[in-house]
Amino acid sequence: MPHRRYRFHINGIVQGVGFRPFVYRLARELNLAGFVNNTSEGVLIEAQGPLENLDTFRRRLREEAPPLSRIVDFALKEIPPSHDDGFSIIESDDNASASTLIAPDMSVCADCLRELFDPADRRYRYPFINCTNCGPRFTITAGIPYDRPKTSMRVFPMCPDCEREYHDPGNRRFHAQPNACPVCGPKVELRDRNGDMIATDDPVQSAVDLLKAGNIVAIRGLGGFHLAVDAFNDAAVSELRRRKGRAEKPFAMMAPDIETIERFCYVEEEEKALLAAPTRPIVLLRARAETPVAPSVAPGNAYLGFMLPYTPLHYLLVRERFDALVMTSGNYSEEPIAIGNAEGLERLRPLADFFLLHDREILQRCDDSVARVVGGKTRLLRRSRGFVPVPVFVEGEFKTPVLACGGELKSAIALTRGNAVFLSQHIGDLDNPAAFKFYQHSIGYLKDILQIEPEIIAHDLHPEYLSTKWATEQGLPLVGVQHHHAHLVSVQAENGVSGKTIGIILDGTGYGTDGTIWGGEVLVGDAREFTRFAWLEPVPMPGGEAAVREPWRMAVSYLYASFGAGIEALRIPVIERHRGELPVMLRMIDRGVNSPVSSGCGRLFDAVSSILGIREVANYEAQPAIELEMSVDESVRAVYENALPERGAHGSFSVLPLVESVVGDLRSNVPLSRIAAMFHLTLAEIFVRLAKNAREATGLNKVALSGGVFQNVFFFNFIVTRLQGEGFEVLTHSVVPANDGGLALGQAVIAGIHAAGAGK
């Protein structure tokens, strides 16, 4: 039978995931000749043999690819036969243009885990065990193609045993770039807060002993440091809060297995799958009524954030040692996570008592991702480790590379190539100087690792955002994108929708095209343009940003708008507690002194939380709204009918009747849990009615939901159910966060459309 020869160009996540050894073994099994190698454009394969075998090879390449791989482009053409002697893996080509995808960091696999706890294995209890199916990728990679010399493993020459594994096609570690063992690989050590080495034969066991004694231990992990403490030791957790400057924001925890987590939380099947996924995010789970976890772990919250171990070191720390460890980011609040040993010792010395360190360099800091399951789908709240740098693929191709700068809070940037949008890991809030430095580093790193040089920069319209100021200094063509337009296009893009859509965009703050603060919007538009169909009637924010930190100010603003001078006569707790400050607040509002007006839906949640006496001062972002949600009686299904819009209503819509109804029920001693539920349901119903009005006016039937307010599970579930009940097709976020962490995706798509239009 005459032999044929095929050339395959395969791109996607195909480097560092065992793709070449998989191809090698498959080709050998089918008696094909040729070669496979990594290039900067992905993987190149030439295979020669009988046509039947080649067709089987082509089919199985897709069907049986390694679990961590993801094929995006699969090109095939027949070429003239050659004279190969068998099938081989050849050295990587370092000269082509970069279009391959770097794999994200993945949790240790089951095979490596078995070896880790096998006393007969040469890697028994070795904290850096990995193979082609698991382990570090993004955080140790300096360049492409993904080979050991371009990773932080370059300083660890393999011993003869590891070399044999690396070159053995039948071995799971065949061409595993981070391959190492106790003889030749990275090592851990234990130090005190002064940086002095602690003599111990087993640094991990010594760290366990210190944690059990109530100490705070800084642990250098995969993408940076964690601060760890026994989750059942309330005094130790409270001390960590004091040192970290994190008064009440919940801490994440790590547990050894799902069965243990089920002792503390209700865990549905979809949540079990998310916990156990190779991405290993922190998953928000509803807490059981009685839990032994220290109350200071998540005060005032009905949910606990748990993750499973994802590195060998984590397993060594928690398995059969702890049912739960607090594992929070190694930083002061709002600063980037520390990554280097020297950096960690310097920055975290005031926070940690001891340091469990290692000598494998972290090239890119990367926080834990945070997710939850809502409506049967994974919803990311923070997109970082395990998900980055996997791109979001959109309809059409970007003709011009775009850099999207994101926003100011929960910042993430994006770069475009072809039909791919590469979002950075979570960076944080840019008003912190260290975070802004990390922001600039992340832009440079992504440009280098992806070899993308942007020609257009997209940025938010807010002139005071540091991301906007940075964009204007780069000397490239700029596309300013309205904040909520970016939200709308972000959810459209991840759902593969390009036509006009009704958008319900609800968050706290976004700079509007009229110079006011938006955030409670019904938009109609696509990536080319948008119109503002309806919005919450703006109210003043007395004190500006101070009204975000002290939401009782928003309560005063809404109450003054609702009751006028009658506010003085209100005998409700928020007014009584701030009666002395009331005259100043009212004068500020009347005179427009430092009182910008806002339609932000988040500010309305703040106001109602304060009116009900739930939260008058915010210790972390969205705390008033979160605690308002936690207080809801979920059995309630009533709404305030007098607060709903009429058919055809559009433009500015007043929610003062809703506020007045809340106050009326509060004064009538209706249970707070019922009032909170009716507020949520009524507000959701308001936007359902406004969406119906938009449909009548435009004929559109798709509704896109975006903005941080949709992280409220009770509100989200109700509005989705109601919209679907009214016959709408509802677009929601799953691939990127609904909050500002997904903003750069929308900015990038809008700028790409703008560039394409300008080029016509």
Secondary structure, 3 states (H helix, E strand, C coil): CCCEEEEEEEEEECCCCCHHHHHHHHHHHCCCEEEEEEECCEEEEEEEECHHHHHHHHHHHHHCCCCCCEEEEEEEEEECCCCCCCEEECCCECCCCCCCCCCCCECCCHHHHHHHCCCCCCCCCCCCCCECCEECCHHHECCCCCCHHHEHHHHCCCCHHHHHHHHCCCCCCCCCCCCCCCCCCCCEEEEECCCCECCCCCHHHHHHHHHHCCCCEEEECCCCEEEEEECCCHHHHHHHHHHHCCCCCCCEEECCCHHHHCCCECCCHHHHHHHHCCCCCEEEEEECCCCCCCHHHCCCCCEEEEECCCCHHHHHHHCCCCCCEEEEECCCCCCCCCCCHHHHHHHHCCCCCEEEEECCCCCCCCCCCEEEEECCEEEEEECCCCCCCCCEEEEEEECCCEEECCCCCCECCEEEEEEEEEECCCCECCCCHHHHHHHHHHHHHHHHHHCCCCCEEEEECCCCCHHHHHHHCCCCCEEEECHHHHHHHHHHHHCCCCCCEEEEEEEEEEECCCCCEEEEEEEEECCCCEEEEEEECCEECCCCCHHHHCCHHHHHHHHHHHHHHHHHHCCCHHHHHCHHHHHHHHHHHHHCCCCCEECCHHHHHHHHHHHCCCCCCCCCCCHHHHHHHHCCCCCCCCCCHHHCCCCCCCEEECCHHHHHHHHHHHHCCCCHHHHHHHHHHHHHHHHHHHHHHHHHHHCCCEEEEECHHHHCHHHHHHHHHHHHHCCCEEECCCCCCCCHHHHHHHHHHHHHHHHHHHCC
